[in-house]
Amino acid sequence: MRIALCLIVKNELPFLDQCVASVRGLVDQVVIVDTGSADGTVERARALADVFVEYPFDGDFSAARNAALERAEGDWVVFLDADERLPANAVEPLRHTLAAAGDDVLGYRLMRYNFFATGSFYSGRELRVFRNLPQVRYRRRINESVADAIRDAGGRVEAAPVLLNHFGHCRPVDARERKAHRYLTLMAEQLRQQPDDGVLVGYLGLIERTLGNFSTALRHSEEAVRIAPERATVWLFRGHVLRSVGDDVGALQAYQRATALAPTSAAGHNMVGVQRHVLGDLDEAARAYDTARRCDPQLVHVDINLGLLAQSQENWTDAVTLFRRAGTANPAFFDDRWHGRVERDPYRPFYNETVFGYAGLGYHLGYCQLRADDAIELSAAEYLEGTWSSTGSYR
């Protein structure tokens, strides 16, 4: 079994080495397609790649990705973005998963955690690994995927039991906003070709929300559920927009609609739990989080949300246990960069799949550990005060 890593890159010098290094123990070939870098990425990519190509990008992400696939050799392809990394403990489990795959399994989705410089995050399963077959190619200019090609080939896509970490949002806020505006332009072009794509319309709403354009975001999310009321994804997007404008009850109802349409959606149940927590229904929040964990054990930040529940109830020791377990499952939760703490970015918390006040795992673990230690010291002091006299004899 041979595996190829494929990348398309543009100005990714700060991320490229770590991305390639994270999969060196897994892949046999590295294919890199550059779409117009001007920061030294080209020179570094040439050194890292077995196959390097400069490709004139015209806004069609599928075409650029397929240019890489045309040069990939082997049985499987791992197609990453340069700002993604496979955790070290994921290499062997992923190799074993691919070796044991049934003939009808043509692709795998990995649970991807998307991090910000403050340690906040959001998640989603991404189709990043698939068989290297000529009929499996990317489609759509933006929001590109091989999922439709796999379906048309009669294949199945399964969930891989490994995590993937994405650090692209750790860029400064101005870089993120430039990228968001570029995506809005490309999505608008695609929408003219596919005006009935409810998921795409809903995604436009998500981006507008993170730019602070709330009325536009609401309009897009309303249009998305009108176009595709049967799609759980558009109701998730609707809930994300509503919670960003303070409509917590409406957001909860949207998330509940999503879980009714997709009862095994771990993401939906997790967000039901978040909204239950916000609205003060802590028992129902815990039940929703437990349901999310049963639906997808790879949604490891459920332990963070359960820890936040324990923290809100001043159950410091339980909170510490839960936070530590989440950090062990994915140490990237502890990633925290100072520039993210000082930049002006009031809309970043809207991405959180936790309560908006989440401040990064390191903060919450440290705070709860301190409170747990204080409680132990206070308990010992009270015991001594009630048991010992000033002369040291028992009272």
Contacts in CASP RR format, 6 or more apart in sequence:
PFRMAT RR
TARGET T0000
AUTHOR 0000-0000-0000
METHOD contacts of the structure
MODEL  1
MRIALCLIVKNELPFLDQCVASVRGLVDQVVIVDTGSADGTVERARALAD
VFVEYPFDGDFSAARNAALERAEGDWVVFLDADERLPANAVEPLRHTLAA
AGDDVLGYRLMRYNFFATGSFYSGRELRVFRNLPQVRYRRRINESVADAI
RDAGGRVEAAPVLLNHFGHCRPVDARERKAHRYLTLMAEQLRQQPDDGVL
VGYLGLIERTLGNFSTALRHSEEAVRIAPERATVWLFRGHVLRSVGDDVG
ALQAYQRATALAPTSAAGHNMVGVQRHVLGDLDEAARAYDTARRCDPQLV
HVDINLGLLAQSQENWTDAVTLFRRAGTANPAFFDDRWHGRVERDPYRPF
YNETVFGYAGLGYHLGYCQLRADDAIELSAAEYLEGTWSSTGSYR
1 75 0 8 1.000
1 76 0 8 1.000
1 95 0 8 1.000
1 98 0 8 1.000
1 99 0 8 1.000
2 28 0 8 1.000
2 29 0 8 1.000
2 73 0 8 1.000
2 74 0 8 1.000
2 75 0 8 1.000
2 76 0 8 1.000
3 26 0 8 1.000
3 27 0 8 1.000
3 28 0 8 1.000
3 29 0 8 1.000
3 74 0 8 1.000
3 75 0 8 1.000
3 76 0 8 1.000
3 77 0 8 1.000
3 78 0 8 1.000
3 95 0 8 1.000
3 98 0 8 1.000
4 27 0 8 1.000
4 28 0 8 1.000
4 29 0 8 1.000
4 30 0 8 1.000
4 31 0 8 1.000
4 72 0 8 1.000
4 73 0 8 1.000
4 74 0 8 1.000
4 76 0 8 1.000
4 77 0 8 1.000
4 78 0 8 1.000
4 132 0 8 1.000
5 20 0 8 1.000
5 23 0 8 1.000
5 26 0 8 1.000
5 27 0 8 1.000
5 29 0 8 1.000
5 30 0 8 1.000
5 31 0 8 1.000
5 77 0 8 1.000
5 78 0 8 1.000
5 79 0 8 1.000
5 80 0 8 1.000
6 31 0 8 1.000
6 32 0 8 1.000
6 33 0 8 1.000
6 65 0 8 1.000
6 68 0 8 1.000
6 69 0 8 1.000
6 72 0 8 1.000
6 77 0 8 1.000
6 78 0 8 1.000
6 79 0 8 1.000
6 80 0 8 1.000
7 16 0 8 1.000
7 19 0 8 1.000
7 20 0 8 1.000
7 30 0 8 1.000
7 31 0 8 1.000
7 32 0 8 1.000
7 33 0 8 1.000
7 45 0 8 1.000
7 68 0 8 1.000
7 79 0 8 1.000
7 80 0 8 1.000
7 81 0 8 1.000
7 82 0 8 1.000
8 32 0 8 1.000
8 33 0 8 1.000
8 34 0 8 1.000
8 35 0 8 1.000
8 55 0 8 1.000
8 61 0 8 1.000
8 64 0 8 1.000
8 65 0 8 1.000
8 67 0 8 1.000
8 68 0 8 1.000
9 16 0 8 1.000
9 32 0 8 1.000
9 33 0 8 1.000
9 34 0 8 1.000
9 35 0 8 1.000
9 37 0 8 1.000
9 41 0 8 1.000
9 45 0 8 1.000
9 82 0 8 1.000
10 34 0 8 1.000
10 35 0 8 1.000
10 36 0 8 1.000
10 37 0 8 1.000
10 41 0 8 1.000
10 57 0 8 1.000
11 36 0 8 1.000
11 37 0 8 1.000
11 38 0 8 1.000
11 39 0 8 1.000
11 41 0 8 1.000
12 19 0 8 1.000
12 37 0 8 1.000
12 41 0 8 1.000
12 82 0 8 1.000
12 83 0 8 1.000
13 37 0 8 1.000
13 39 0 8 1.000
13 40 0 8 1.000
13 41 0 8 1.000
13 44 0 8 1.000
15 82 0 8 1.000
15 83 0 8 1.000
15 167 0 8 1.000
15 168 0 8 1.000
16 41 0 8 1.000
16 44 0 8 1.000
16 45 0 8 1.000
16 48 0 8 1.000
16 82 0 8 1.000
17 44 0 8 1.000
17 48 0 8 1.000
18 85 0 8 1.000
19 80 0 8 1.000
19 81 0 8 1.000
19 82 0 8 1.000
19 83 0 8 1.000
19 84 0 8 1.000
19 85 0 8 1.000
20 30 0 8 1.000
20 48 0 8 1.000
22 85 0 8 1.000
22 86 0 8 1.000
22 87 0 8 1.000
22 88 0 8 1.000
23 78 0 8 1.000
23 80 0 8 1.000
23 86 0 8 1.000
23 91 0 8 1.000
25 91 0 8 1.000
26 78 0 8 1.000
26 86 0 8 1.000
26 91 0 8 1.000
26 94 0 8 1.000
26 95 0 8 1.000
27 78 0 8 1.000
28 73 0 8 1.000
28 74 0 8 1.000
29 50 0 8 1.000
29 51 0 8 1.000
29 72 0 8 1.000
29 73 0 8 1.000
29 74 0 8 1.000
30 48 0 8 1.000
30 49 0 8 1.000
30 50 0 8 1.000
30 51 0 8 1.000
31 49 0 8 1.000
31 50 0 8 1.000
31 51 0 8 1.000
31 52 0 8 1.000
31 53 0 8 1.000
31 68 0 8 1.000
31 71 0 8 1.000
31 72 0 8 1.000
32 45 0 8 1.000
32 48 0 8 1.000
32 49 0 8 1.000
32 51 0 8 1.000
32 52 0 8 1.000
32 53 0 8 1.000
32 68 0 8 1.000
33 52 0 8 1.000
33 53 0 8 1.000
33 54 0 8 1.000
33 55 0 8 1.000
33 64 0 8 1.000
33 65 0 8 1.000
33 67 0 8 1.000
33 68 0 8 1.000
34 41 0 8 1.000
34 42 0 8 1.000
34 45 0 8 1.000
34 52 0 8 1.000
34 53 0 8 1.000
34 54 0 8 1.000
34 55 0 8 1.000
35 55 0 8 1.000
35 56 0 8 1.000
35 57 0 8 1.000
35 64 0 8 1.000
36 42 0 8 1.000
36 54 0 8 1.000
36 57 0 8 1.000
37 45 0 8 1.000
42 54 0 8 1.000
45 52 0 8 1.000
46 52 0 8 1.000
51 71 0 8 1.000
53 67 0 8 1.000
53 68 0 8 1.000
53 71 0 8 1.000
55 64 0 8 1.000
55 67 0 8 1.000
57 64 0 8 1.000
59 141 0 8 1.000
59 142 0 8 1.000
59 186 0 8 1.000
60 141 0 8 1.000
61 138 0 8 1.000
61 140 0 8 1.000
61 141 0 8 1.000
61 142 0 8 1.000
61 144 0 8 1.000
62 137 0 8 1.000
62 138 0 8 1.000
62 139 0 8 1.000
62 140 0 8 1.000
62 141 0 8 1.000
62 144 0 8 1.000
63 141 0 8 1.000
65 79 0 8 1.000
65 138 0 8 1.000
65 144 0 8 1.000
66 137 0 8 1.000
66 138 0 8 1.000
68 79 0 8 1.000
69 77 0 8 1.000
69 79 0 8 1.000
69 132 0 8 1.000
69 136 0 8 1.000
69 137 0 8 1.000
69 138 0 8 1.000
72 132 0 8 1.000
73 132 0 8 1.000
74 132 0 8 1.000
75 98 0 8 1.000
75 131 0 8 1.000
75 132 0 8 1.000
76 98 0 8 1.000
76 129 0 8 1.000
76 130 0 8 1.000
76 131 0 8 1.000
76 132 0 8 1.000
77 129 0 8 1.000
77 130 0 8 1.000
77 131 0 8 1.000
77 132 0 8 1.000
78 86 0 8 1.000
78 128 0 8 1.000
78 129 0 8 1.000
79 128 0 8 1.000
79 129 0 8 1.000
79 130 0 8 1.000
80 86 0 8 1.000
80 128 0 8 1.000
80 164 0 8 1.000
81 166 0 8 1.000
81 168 0 8 1.000
83 166 0 8 1.000
83 167 0 8 1.000
83 168 0 8 1.000
84 112 0 8 1.000
84 128 0 8 1.000
84 164 0 8 1.000
84 165 0 8 1.000
84 166 0 8 1.000
84 167 0 8 1.000
85 164 0 8 1.000
85 165 0 8 1.000
85 167 0 8 1.000
86 94 0 8 1.000
86 162 0 8 1.000
86 164 0 8 1.000
86 165 0 8 1.000
87 162 0 8 1.000
87 163 0 8 1.000
87 164 0 8 1.000
87 165 0 8 1.000
87 330 0 8 1.000
87 331 0 8 1.000
87 332 0 8 1.000
90 162 0 8 1.000
90 163 0 8 1.000
90 164 0 8 1.000
93 160 0 8 1.000
93 161 0 8 1.000
93 162 0 8 1.000
94 129 0 8 1.000
94 160 0 8 1.000
94 162 0 8 1.000
97 108 0 8 1.000
97 160 0 8 1.000
97 161 0 8 1.000
97 162 0 8 1.000
98 108 0 8 1.000
98 129 0 8 1.000
101 107 0 8 1.000
101 108 0 8 1.000
101 158 0 8 1.000
104 154 0 8 1.000
104 155 0 8 1.000
104 156 0 8 1.000
105 155 0 8 1.000
105 156 0 8 1.000
105 157 0 8 1.000
105 158 0 8 1.000
106 130 0 8 1.000
106 131 0 8 1.000
106 133 0 8 1.000
106 136 0 8 1.000
106 150 0 8 1.000
106 153 0 8 1.000
106 154 0 8 1.000
106 155 0 8 1.000
106 156 0 8 1.000
106 157 0 8 1.000
107 127 0 8 1.000
107 129 0 8 1.000
107 130 0 8 1.000
107 131 0 8 1.000
107 146 0 8 1.000
107 150 0 8 1.000
107 155 0 8 1.000
107 156 0 8 1.000
107 157 0 8 1.000
107 158 0 8 1.000
108 127 0 8 1.000
108 128 0 8 1.000
108 129 0 8 1.000
108 130 0 8 1.000
108 157 0 8 1.000
108 158 0 8 1.000
108 159 0 8 1.000
108 160 0 8 1.000
109 125 0 8 1.000
109 126 0 8 1.000
109 127 0 8 1.000
109 128 0 8 1.000
109 157 0 8 1.000
109 158 0 8 1.000
109 159 0 8 1.000
109 160 0 8 1.000
110 125 0 8 1.000
110 126 0 8 1.000
110 128 0 8 1.000
110 129 0 8 1.000
110 160 0 8 1.000
110 162 0 8 1.000
110 163 0 8 1.000
110 164 0 8 1.000
111 123 0 8 1.000
111 124 0 8 1.000
111 125 0 8 1.000
111 159 0 8 1.000
111 162 0 8 1.000
111 163 0 8 1.000
111 164 0 8 1.000
111 296 0 8 1.000
111 298 0 8 1.000
111 299 0 8 1.000
111 300 0 8 1.000
112 123 0 8 1.000
112 124 0 8 1.000
112 125 0 8 1.000
112 126 0 8 1.000
112 128 0 8 1.000
112 163 0 8 1.000
112 164 0 8 1.000
112 165 0 8 1.000
112 166 0 8 1.000
113 121 0 8 1.000
113 122 0 8 1.000
113 123 0 8 1.000
113 163 0 8 1.000
113 164 0 8 1.000
113 165 0 8 1.000
113 166 0 8 1.000
113 301 0 8 1.000
113 330 0 8 1.000
113 332 0 8 1.000
113 333 0 8 1.000
114 121 0 8 1.000
114 122 0 8 1.000
114 123 0 8 1.000
114 124 0 8 1.000
114 166 0 8 1.000
114 168 0 8 1.000
114 169 0 8 1.000
114 351 0 8 1.000
115 121 0 8 1.000
115 165 0 8 1.000
115 166 0 8 1.000
115 167 0 8 1.000
115 168 0 8 1.000
115 169 0 8 1.000
115 170 0 8 1.000
115 332 0 8 1.000
115 335 0 8 1.000
116 169 0 8 1.000
116 170 0 8 1.000
116 340 0 8 1.000
116 348 0 8 1.000
116 351 0 8 1.000
117 169 0 8 1.000
117 170 0 8 1.000
117 336 0 8 1.000
117 337 0 8 1.000
117 338 0 8 1.000
117 339 0 8 1.000
117 340 0 8 1.000
117 341 0 8 1.000
117 343 0 8 1.000
118 336 0 8 1.000
118 337 0 8 1.000
118 340 0 8 1.000
118 341 0 8 1.000
118 348 0 8 1.000
118 359 0 8 1.000
118 360 0 8 1.000
119 333 0 8 1.000
119 334 0 8 1.000
119 335 0 8 1.000
119 336 0 8 1.000
119 360 0 8 1.000
119 361 0 8 1.000
120 348 0 8 1.000
120 349 0 8 1.000
120 351 0 8 1.000
120 352 0 8 1.000
120 354 0 8 1.000
120 358 0 8 1.000
120 360 0 8 1.000
121 301 0 8 1.000
121 333 0 8 1.000
121 351 0 8 1.000
121 352 0 8 1.000
121 353 0 8 1.000
122 351 0 8 1.000
122 352 0 8 1.000
122 353 0 8 1.000
123 267 0 8 1.000
123 299 0 8 1.000
123 301 0 8 1.000
123 353 0 8 1.000
124 267 0 8 1.000
125 159 0 8 1.000
125 296 0 8 1.000
126 164 0 8 1.000
127 145 0 8 1.000
127 146 0 8 1.000
127 147 0 8 1.000
127 157 0 8 1.000
128 164 0 8 1.000
129 160 0 8 1.000
130 136 0 8 1.000
130 146 0 8 1.000
130 150 0 8 1.000
130 157 0 8 1.000
133 153 0 8 1.000
135 149 0 8 1.000
135 152 0 8 1.000
135 153 0 8 1.000
136 146 0 8 1.000
136 149 0 8 1.000
136 150 0 8 1.000
136 153 0 8 1.000
137 146 0 8 1.000
137 149 0 8 1.000
138 144 0 8 1.000
138 145 0 8 1.000
138 146 0 8 1.000
138 149 0 8 1.000
139 145 0 8 1.000
139 146 0 8 1.000
139 148 0 8 1.000
139 149 0 8 1.000
140 190 0 8 1.000
141 186 0 8 1.000
141 189 0 8 1.000
141 190 0 8 1.000
142 183 0 8 1.000
142 186 0 8 1.000
142 187 0 8 1.000
142 190 0 8 1.000
143 187 0 8 1.000
143 190 0 8 1.000
143 199 0 8 1.000
143 200 0 8 1.000
143 203 0 8 1.000
147 157 0 8 1.000
150 156 0 8 1.000
150 157 0 8 1.000
159 296 0 8 1.000
159 298 0 8 1.000
161 298 0 8 1.000
162 298 0 8 1.000
163 298 0 8 1.000
163 300 0 8 1.000
163 329 0 8 1.000
163 330 0 8 1.000
165 330 0 8 1.000
165 332 0 8 1.000
167 335 0 8 1.000
169 176 0 8 1.000
169 351 0 8 1.000
170 335 0 8 1.000
170 337 0 8 1.000
170 340 0 8 1.000
171 179 0 8 1.000
172 339 0 8 1.000
172 343 0 8 1.000
173 343 0 8 1.000
173 344 0 8 1.000
173 345 0 8 1.000
173 348 0 8 1.000
177 211 0 8 1.000
180 207 0 8 1.000
180 210 0 8 1.000
180 211 0 8 1.000
181 211 0 8 1.000
183 207 0 8 1.000
184 204 0 8 1.000
184 207 0 8 1.000
184 208 0 8 1.000
187 200 0 8 1.000
187 203 0 8 1.000
187 204 0 8 1.000
187 207 0 8 1.000
188 204 0 8 1.000
190 197 0 8 1.000
190 200 0 8 1.000
191 197 0 8 1.000
191 200 0 8 1.000
191 201 0 8 1.000
191 204 0 8 1.000
194 200 0 8 1.000
196 227 0 8 1.000
197 227 0 8 1.000
198 223 0 8 1.000
198 224 0 8 1.000
198 227 0 8 1.000
198 228 0 8 1.000
198 231 0 8 1.000
198 234 0 8 1.000
199 224 0 8 1.000
199 228 0 8 1.000
199 231 0 8 1.000
199 233 0 8 1.000
199 234 0 8 1.000
199 237 0 8 1.000
201 220 0 8 1.000
201 223 0 8 1.000
201 224 0 8 1.000
201 227 0 8 1.000
201 234 0 8 1.000
202 220 0 8 1.000
202 221 0 8 1.000
202 223 0 8 1.000
202 224 0 8 1.000
202 234 0 8 1.000
202 237 0 8 1.000
202 238 0 8 1.000
203 237 0 8 1.000
204 220 0 8 1.000
205 216 0 8 1.000
205 217 0 8 1.000
205 220 0 8 1.000
205 221 0 8 1.000
205 224 0 8 1.000
205 237 0 8 1.000
205 241 0 8 1.000
206 217 0 8 1.000
206 237 0 8 1.000
206 240 0 8 1.000
206 241 0 8 1.000
208 214 0 8 1.000
208 216 0 8 1.000
208 217 0 8 1.000
208 220 0 8 1.000
209 217 0 8 1.000
209 240 0 8 1.000
209 241 0 8 1.000
209 244 0 8 1.000
209 347 0 8 1.000
209 350 0 8 1.000
210 347 0 8 1.000
210 348 0 8 1.000
210 350 0 8 1.000
210 351 0 8 1.000
211 347 0 8 1.000
212 347 0 8 1.000
214 241 0 8 1.000
214 244 0 8 1.000
214 245 0 8 1.000
217 241 0 8 1.000
217 244 0 8 1.000
217 245 0 8 1.000
218 241 0 8 1.000
218 242 0 8 1.000
218 245 0 8 1.000
220 241 0 8 1.000
221 234 0 8 1.000
221 237 0 8 1.000
221 238 0 8 1.000
221 239 0 8 1.000
221 241 0 8 1.000
221 242 0 8 1.000
222 238 0 8 1.000
224 234 0 8 1.000
224 237 0 8 1.000
224 238 0 8 1.000
225 234 0 8 1.000
225 235 0 8 1.000
225 238 0 8 1.000
227 234 0 8 1.000
228 234 0 8 1.000
230 261 0 8 1.000
231 261 0 8 1.000
232 257 0 8 1.000
232 258 0 8 1.000
232 259 0 8 1.000
232 261 0 8 1.000
232 262 0 8 1.000
232 265 0 8 1.000
232 268 0 8 1.000
233 258 0 8 1.000
235 254 0 8 1.000
235 255 0 8 1.000
235 257 0 8 1.000
235 258 0 8 1.000
235 261 0 8 1.000
236 254 0 8 1.000
236 255 0 8 1.000
236 258 0 8 1.000
236 265 0 8 1.000
236 267 0 8 1.000
236 268 0 8 1.000
236 271 0 8 1.000
238 254 0 8 1.000
239 250 0 8 1.000
239 251 0 8 1.000
239 254 0 8 1.000
239 255 0 8 1.000
239 258 0 8 1.000
239 271 0 8 1.000
240 251 0 8 1.000
240 271 0 8 1.000
240 350 0 8 1.000
242 248 0 8 1.000
242 250 0 8 1.000
242 251 0 8 1.000
242 254 0 8 1.000
243 251 0 8 1.000
243 275 0 8 1.000
243 278 0 8 1.000
243 350 0 8 1.000
244 347 0 8 1.000
244 350 0 8 1.000
248 275 0 8 1.000
248 278 0 8 1.000
248 279 0 8 1.000
249 279 0 8 1.000
251 271 0 8 1.000
251 275 0 8 1.000
252 272 0 8 1.000
252 275 0 8 1.000
252 276 0 8 1.000
252 279 0 8 1.000
255 268 0 8 1.000
255 271 0 8 1.000
255 272 0 8 1.000
255 275 0 8 1.000
256 272 0 8 1.000
258 265 0 8 1.000
258 268 0 8 1.000
258 271 0 8 1.000
259 265 0 8 1.000
259 268 0 8 1.000
259 269 0 8 1.000
259 272 0 8 1.000
262 268 0 8 1.000
264 295 0 8 1.000
264 296 0 8 1.000
265 295 0 8 1.000
266 292 0 8 1.000
266 293 0 8 1.000
266 295 0 8 1.000
266 296 0 8 1.000
266 299 0 8 1.000
267 292 0 8 1.000
267 299 0 8 1.000
267 353 0 8 1.000
268 292 0 8 1.000
269 288 0 8 1.000
269 289 0 8 1.000
269 291 0 8 1.000
269 292 0 8 1.000
269 295 0 8 1.000
270 288 0 8 1.000
270 289 0 8 1.000
270 292 0 8 1.000
270 299 0 8 1.000
270 301 0 8 1.000
270 302 0 8 1.000
270 305 0 8 1.000
270 353 0 8 1.000
271 353 0 8 1.000
272 288 0 8 1.000
273 284 0 8 1.000
273 285 0 8 1.000
273 288 0 8 1.000
273 289 0 8 1.000
273 292 0 8 1.000
273 305 0 8 1.000
274 285 0 8 1.000
274 305 0 8 1.000
274 353 0 8 1.000
274 354 0 8 1.000
274 355 0 8 1.000
276 282 0 8 1.000
276 284 0 8 1.000
276 285 0 8 1.000
276 288 0 8 1.000
277 285 0 8 1.000
277 305 0 8 1.000
277 308 0 8 1.000
277 309 0 8 1.000
277 312 0 8 1.000
277 355 0 8 1.000
278 355 0 8 1.000
282 309 0 8 1.000
282 312 0 8 1.000
282 313 0 8 1.000
285 305 0 8 1.000
285 309 0 8 1.000
286 306 0 8 1.000
286 309 0 8 1.000
289 302 0 8 1.000
289 305 0 8 1.000
289 306 0 8 1.000
289 309 0 8 1.000
290 302 0 8 1.000
292 299 0 8 1.000
292 302 0 8 1.000
293 299 0 8 1.000
293 302 0 8 1.000
300 326 0 8 1.000
300 329 0 8 1.000
300 330 0 8 1.000
301 326 0 8 1.000
301 333 0 8 1.000
301 353 0 8 1.000
301 354 0 8 1.000
303 322 0 8 1.000
303 323 0 8 1.000
303 325 0 8 1.000
303 326 0 8 1.000
303 329 0 8 1.000
304 322 0 8 1.000
304 323 0 8 1.000
304 326 0 8 1.000
304 333 0 8 1.000
304 354 0 8 1.000
304 358 0 8 1.000
304 361 0 8 1.000
304 364 0 8 1.000
305 353 0 8 1.000
305 354 0 8 1.000
306 322 0 8 1.000
307 318 0 8 1.000
307 319 0 8 1.000
307 322 0 8 1.000
307 323 0 8 1.000
307 364 0 8 1.000
307 368 0 8 1.000
308 319 0 8 1.000
308 354 0 8 1.000
308 355 0 8 1.000
308 358 0 8 1.000
308 364 0 8 1.000
310 316 0 8 1.000
310 318 0 8 1.000
310 319 0 8 1.000
310 322 0 8 1.000
310 368 0 8 1.000
311 319 0 8 1.000
311 364 0 8 1.000
311 367 0 8 1.000
311 368 0 8 1.000
314 371 0 8 1.000
316 368 0 8 1.000
316 369 0 8 1.000
316 371 0 8 1.000
316 372 0 8 1.000
316 375 0 8 1.000
317 372 0 8 1.000
319 364 0 8 1.000
319 368 0 8 1.000
319 372 0 8 1.000
320 365 0 8 1.000
320 368 0 8 1.000
320 369 0 8 1.000
320 372 0 8 1.000
323 361 0 8 1.000
323 362 0 8 1.000
323 364 0 8 1.000
323 365 0 8 1.000
323 368 0 8 1.000
324 365 0 8 1.000
326 333 0 8 1.000
326 361 0 8 1.000
327 333 0 8 1.000
327 334 0 8 1.000
327 361 0 8 1.000
333 360 0 8 1.000
333 361 0 8 1.000
333 362 0 8 1.000
334 361 0 8 1.000
334 362 0 8 1.000
336 360 0 8 1.000
336 362 0 8 1.000
349 356 0 8 1.000
349 357 0 8 1.000
349 358 0 8 1.000
350 356 0 8 1.000
352 358 0 8 1.000
358 364 0 8 1.000
386 395 0 8 1.000
387 394 0 8 1.000
387 395 0 8 1.000
388 394 0 8 1.000
388 395 0 8 1.000
389 395 0 8 1.000
END
